Amino acid sequence: MTQDKIIVVQIFNDVMDAALAKDKLKENGIDSFLENENPIGLNPLGGTELKIFSRDKEQAEKIIGG
């Protein structure tokens, strides 16, 4: 059984932009996850990572312009 890896498809400086991209992926049937969210919206250590399963990489990049 092959197990999909979870990969970072894009990194956002603004948590709201990350949430919008996550919603756009969900609307297109792609599960995604946000990591390094900061409720204030500021993350000096590199931003909010949008993660997906590797099997969805090509489609996700088309949807969000990765």
Secondary structure by P-SEA (a helix, b strand, c coil): cbbbbbbbccccccaaaaaaaaaaaaaacccccccccccccccccccbbbbbcccaaaaaaaaacc
